[in-house]
Amino acid sequence: MKLAMIGFGQAGGKIVDRFLEYDDRTNSGIVRAAIAVNSAKADLLGLDNIPQENRVLIGQARVKGHGVGADNELGAEIAEEDIDEAQNAIDSIPTHEVDAFLIVAGMGGGTGSGGAPILAKHLKRIYTIPIYGLGVLPATDEGGIYTLNAARSFPTFVREVDNLLVFDNDSWRQTGESVEGGYDQINEEIVRRFGILFGAGEVSDGQEVAESVVDSSEIINTLSGGGVSTVGFASEEVELNTGGLLSRFTGDTSGDDNLDAANTTNRITSLVRKAALGRLTLPCEIEGAERALLVLSGPSDYLNRKGIERGRKWLEEETGSMEVRGGDFPRGEPEVAAAVLLSGVTNVPRIKRLQQVAIEAQDNIDDIQRESEENLEELVEDDEDELEPLF
């Protein structure tokens, strides 16, 4: 699937930058164009792979290139005012060669959480190709303002995009990790999972063609119902030797090229279960997902069609959905990996907590505003009493 990626804010820009590095390293052909939009000049200067002409600084008249200080209302205002700055960069994208836009943003900061929904709404008015979002939720230990920003912007982002793919930092930050080291690892996890998912079907010259191709239309159809999506992932190493394929995946240590089909089928099914029931990008109950897509990647000798079909049927049973697609993605990497896209998930504890935070925050804001108005009235009355004429 060929994407035009737009990183909005610091986290979004770094992730898109990492996608370009992944694209170059794996020759996956995912990123057709990459743009970074930010209100902080230093964040744009810190990128390594996004071309200089595709780095867009917005809000210069308001914040002078210093960012919005986690104020997502200001981030939204700046995005609205300077939307033409972003559009000028987007105009250079050959959209006839692109299957979809992907707007990537951290939901806790100010520029990304405020501006990404504004950009999505703008693009949907102009383009007919899908506009997807990739939203990164802040960890709860990052601070209350970031959780509040996410609570406020999340429903808006969901509404403005055709589907919102979500990655929850809360489930991935490791105790004791440095902030920078933790986010570097998280960004690598994001790129690895979504790289395999979006890379399926993109075949370069000399690459093997899948037996059951997962092309861009399969991904688009899986995401077509809108709402929120999550991705599961699991992998096992395989050893590629000159004398044959030796693998923990098949349990074969004999060096025989004839792989045990039954064993391979069972191991693929097991890998699919690990992907769906293990560490999802957004933890949730998979039952009730509206649609699902399974991509098995690895050396073609290990991509057993019967195993993929069994894995697909297992997903149908677990999700209760009849719209489960699947296929293989031959790669020369020394691993077999399963990526499972679950679209339209609803039973998500993290989102329910965010909704509660938003409700409580609004109640607190109303209480504070009411108290401020009462205090102001009392102050005015006191001033009037003091100013009563003496005669």
C-alpha positions in Angstrom: 0.0 0.0 0.0 1.5 3.3 -1.0 1.0 6.1 1.5 1.4 9.8 1.8 2.5 10.2 5.4 2.1 13.4 7.3 3.7 13.7 10.8 1.9 16.3 12.8 3.8 17.5 16.0 6.9 16.1 17.6 5.9 12.5 18.0 4.3 12.3 14.5 7.3 13.8 12.8 9.7 11.3 14.5 7.5 8.3 13.6 7.2 9.3 9.9 11.0 9.9 9.9 11.5 6.4 11.2 9.1 5.0 8.6 11.3 6.5 5.9 14.4 4.8 7.4 12.5 1.5 7.5 11.4 2.0 3.9 14.9 2.5 2.8 16.3 -0.4 4.9 13.7 -3.0 3.7 12.9 -1.6 0.3 9.2 -1.9 1.2 7.9 0.9 -1.0 5.3 2.1 1.5 6.1 5.8 1.8 5.4 7.6 -1.5 5.7 11.0 0.2 6.5 12.2 3.7 5.8 15.6 5.3 6.4 16.9 8.8 4.3 19.7 10.3 5.2 21.4 13.6 5.0 24.6 15.5 8.4 24.0 17.1 11.4 24.7 14.8 13.8 22.6 16.9 11.7 19.5 16.4 11.8 19.9 12.6 15.6 20.4 12.7 16.0 17.2 14.6 14.6 15.0 11.8 17.0 12.9 9.8 15.1 11.6 6.7 12.2 13.9 5.8 13.4 16.3 3.1 14.0 19.9 4.2 11.4 21.2 1.7 8.8 18.9 3.3 9.2 20.3 6.8 6.5 22.8 7.5 6.7 25.3 10.3 3.3 26.7 11.3 2.2 29.3 13.9 5.3 31.6 13.4 3.2 34.7 14.0 1.8 33.3 17.2 4.5 31.2 18.9 7.7 32.3 17.0 8.8 28.7 16.3 8.8 27.7 20.0 5.8 25.3 20.0 2.5 25.6 21.8 3.5 24.3 25.2 1.1 21.3 25.3 -1.9 23.7 24.7 -3.9 21.7 22.1 -6.6 24.4 21.8 -3.8 26.8 20.6 -2.5 23.9 18.4 -5.9 23.6 16.7 -6.1 27.4 16.2 -2.7 27.6 14.6 -3.4 24.6 12.4 -6.6 26.3 11.2 -4.9 29.6 10.5 -1.9 28.1 8.7 -3.6 25.2 6.9 -2.4 26.7 3.6 1.2 26.3 4.7 0.7 22.5 5.0 -1.4 22.4 1.8 1.5 23.9 -0.2 3.7 21.0 0.8 0.9 18.5 0.2 0.4 19.9 -3.4 3.7 18.4 -4.4 2.5 14.9 -3.6 1.5 12.8 -6.7 -1.8 11.7 -5.3 -2.6 9.6 -8.4 0.2 7.3 -7.2 -1.0 7.2 -3.5 -3.6 4.8 -2.1 -4.3 6.8 1.1 -3.1 9.6 3.4 -1.8 8.6 6.9 -1.7 11.4 9.4 0.5 10.5 12.4 0.3 12.3 15.7 0.9 12.0 19.4 -2.4 12.6 21.2 -0.9 14.0 24.3 1.0 17.1 23.0 -0.4 20.4 21.8 0.5 20.7 18.1 -0.3 17.1 17.1 -3.5 16.5 19.2 -4.8 19.9 18.3 -3.8 20.1 14.6 -4.1 16.5 13.3 -7.9 16.5 13.3 -8.0 19.9 11.7 -5.7 18.6 8.8 -7.8 15.4 8.4 -11.0 17.5 8.1 -9.3 19.7 5.5 -8.0 16.8 3.4 -11.3 15.0 3.4 -12.9 18.0 1.7 -10.4 18.0 -1.1 -9.3 14.4 -1.8 -11.3 11.2 -2.6 -8.7 8.7 -1.3 -9.0 7.5 2.3 -7.6 9.7 5.1 -6.4 7.5 7.9 -4.9 8.5 11.3 -2.3 6.9 13.5 -2.7 8.2 17.0 -0.3 7.6 19.8 -1.8 7.7 23.3 0.4 9.1 26.1 1.4 6.9 29.1 -0.4 7.8 32.3 2.9 8.6 34.0 3.6 11.4 31.4 1.4 13.8 33.3 -2.3 14.9 33.6 -2.2 17.6 30.9 -1.2 15.0 28.3 -3.9 12.6 29.4 -6.4 15.5 29.2 -5.2 16.5 25.8 -5.7 12.9 24.6 -9.2 12.7 26.2 -10.2 15.9 24.4 -8.7 15.3 21.0 -9.3 11.5 20.6 -13.0 11.6 19.7 -12.4 14.5 17.3 -9.6 12.6 15.5 -11.8 9.5 15.2 -14.6 11.5 13.7 -12.5 13.3 11.2 -10.5 10.3 9.7 -11.8 7.3 7.8 -10.2 5.1 10.4 -7.9 5.7 13.4 -5.2 3.2 14.1 -4.1 3.5 17.7 -0.9 2.8 19.6 -1.1 3.1 23.4 2.2 4.0 25.0 0.8 3.0 28.4 1.1 -0.7 27.4 4.6 -0.4 25.9 6.7 1.9 28.2 9.0 -0.3 30.4 9.7 0.5 34.0 13.0 2.3 34.5 13.5 3.1 30.9 14.8 6.6 30.0 12.2 8.7 28.2 14.3 9.0 25.1 15.3 5.3 25.0 11.7 4.3 25.7 10.2 6.3 22.9 12.9 5.2 20.4 11.9 1.6 21.2 8.2 2.4 20.9 8.7 4.1 17.5 10.6 1.0 16.3 7.7 -1.2 17.4 5.2 1.0 15.6 7.1 1.0 12.4 7.8 -2.7 12.5 4.1 -3.6 12.9 2.6 -1.2 10.5 5.4 -1.7 8.1 4.6 -5.3 7.6 0.9 -4.5 7.4 1.1 -1.8 4.8 4.0 -3.4 3.0 2.0 -6.5 1.9 1.3 -6.4 -1.8 4.1 -3.9 -2.7 6.4 -6.0 -4.9 9.6 -4.7 -6.3 11.5 -6.1 -9.3 13.1 -9.4 -8.4 10.9 -10.0 -5.4 8.6 -13.1 -5.0 4.9 -12.6 -5.6 2.6 -13.8 -2.8 0.5 -16.9 -3.4 -2.5 -15.1 -1.8 -1.8 -11.4 -2.4 -2.9 -8.8 0.2 -3.1 -5.6 -1.8 -4.2 -2.1 -0.9 -7.9 -2.8 -1.6 -7.9 -5.5 1.1 -6.5 -3.0 3.6 -8.9 -0.3 2.5 -11.9 -2.7 2.7 -10.8 -3.8 6.2 -10.6 -0.2 7.4 -13.7 1.0 5.5 -16.1 0.7 8.5 -14.3 3.6 10.3 -13.9 3.8 14.1 -10.8 2.6 15.9 -8.3 -0.1 14.9 -5.5 -2.0 16.6 -2.7 -4.3 15.4 -1.4 -7.5 16.8 2.0 -8.9 16.0 4.0 -12.1 16.7 7.2 -13.5 15.1 9.6 -16.4 15.3 13.1 -16.6 13.9 14.1 -19.0 11.1 17.6 -19.8 10.2 18.5 -19.5 6.5 21.5 -21.8 5.8 23.2 -22.7 2.5 22.6 -26.4 3.2 18.9 -25.9 3.7 16.3 -24.1 5.9 16.8 -25.0 9.5 14.1 -23.7 11.8 12.7 -23.5 15.3 9.5 -22.6 13.5 9.1 -26.0 12.1 11.0 -27.9 14.7 13.1 -29.3 11.9 16.9 -29.7 12.8 17.7 -32.3 10.2 18.7 -29.8 7.4 16.1 -31.4 5.1 14.6 -29.0 2.6 11.3 -30.8 2.7 9.5 -29.0 5.5 6.9 -30.8 7.6 3.6 -29.3 6.2 1.5 -30.4 9.1 3.9 -29.0 11.7 4.3 -25.7 9.7 0.5 -25.4 9.5 0.1 -25.8 13.3 2.9 -23.3 14.0 1.4 -20.7 11.8 -2.0 -21.1 13.6 -0.2 -20.7 16.9 1.6 -17.6 15.6 -1.7 -16.0 14.6 -3.2 -16.7 18.0 -0.2 -15.1 19.7 -0.6 -12.0 17.5 -4.3 -11.6 18.2 -4.3 -12.4 21.9 -0.9 -11.0 22.8 0.3 -7.5 22.9 -1.9 -5.4 20.7 -1.0 -1.8 19.8 -4.3 -0.9 21.6 -5.2 -3.6 24.2 -8.8 -4.6 23.8 -11.2 -7.6 23.6 -11.0 -8.9 20.1 -14.6 -10.2 20.2 -16.9 -7.9 18.4 -14.3 -6.4 16.0 -16.1 -5.5 12.8 -13.4 -6.6 10.4 -10.0 -8.2 10.5 -7.0 -8.7 8.2 -4.2 -11.3 8.6 -0.8 -10.9 7.0 1.8 -13.7 7.2 5.3 -12.6 6.2 8.6 -14.5 5.9 10.5 -16.9 3.5 8.0 -18.3 1.0 8.8 -21.9 2.0 7.3 -21.2 5.4 4.1 -19.5 4.3 1.9 -22.5 4.3 -1.5 -21.7 2.6 -3.4 -24.2 4.8 -1.9 -22.6 7.9 -3.0 -19.1 6.8 -6.5 -20.3 6.0 -6.7 -22.0 9.4 -5.5 -18.8 11.1 -8.1 -16.8 9.2 -10.9 -19.1 10.2 -9.8 -19.0 13.8 -10.0 -15.1 13.7 -13.5 -15.4 12.3 -14.5 -17.5 15.3 -12.8 -15.3 17.9 -14.1 -12.0 16.5 -17.5 -13.1 15.4 -16.9 -11.3 12.1 -17.5 -12.8 8.7 -15.2 -10.1 7.1 -11.8 -11.6 7.8 -9.3 -11.3 5.0 -5.8 -12.9 4.9 -2.8 -13.6 2.7 0.9 -13.9 2.6 3.8 -11.5 2.1 7.1 -13.2 1.0 10.2 -11.6 2.5 13.8 -12.5 2.7 14.0 -11.7 6.4 15.1 -14.6 8.8 11.7 -14.7 10.6 8.1 -15.6 10.1 5.8 -12.9 11.3 2.0 -12.6 11.7 0.3 -9.1 11.7 -3.4 -9.0 12.6 -5.4 -5.8 11.9 -8.6 -5.6 14.0 -10.8 -2.8 12.7 -13.9 -1.3 14.4 -13.0 -2.5 17.9 -15.3 -1.3 20.7 -14.5 -3.1 24.0 -11.4 -0.9 24.8 -10.8 -0.2 28.5 -8.2 2.6 27.8 -10.7 4.5 25.7 -13.4 4.2 28.3 -10.9 5.6 30.9 -10.1 8.5 28.5 -13.8 9.3 28.1 -14.2 9.4 31.9 -11.3 11.7 32.2 -12.9 14.0 29.6 -16.2 14.0 31.5 -14.5 14.7 34.9 -12.4 17.4 33.4 -15.4 19.2 31.9 -17.2 19.0 35.2 -14.1 20.5 37.0 -13.9 23.2 34.4 -17.6 24.1 34.9 -17.1 24.1 38.7 -14.0 26.3 38.5 -15.8 28.7 36.1 -18.8 28.9 38.3 -16.7 29.5 41.4 -14.7 32.2 39.5 -17.9 34.0 38.5 -19.2 33.9 42.1 -15.9 35.2 43.4 -16.0 38.0 40.9 -19.5 38.9 41.8 -18.6 39.1 45.5 -15.5 41.2 44.7 -17.6 43.6 42.7 -20.2 43.9 45.5 -17.5 44.5 48.1 -16.0 47.2 45.9 -19.4 48.9 45.5 -20.0 48.9 49.3 -16.6 50.6 49.8 -17.4 53.2 47.2 -20.8 54.3 48.8 -20.9 58.1 49.2 -20.3 59.4 52.7 -22.9 62.3 52.3 
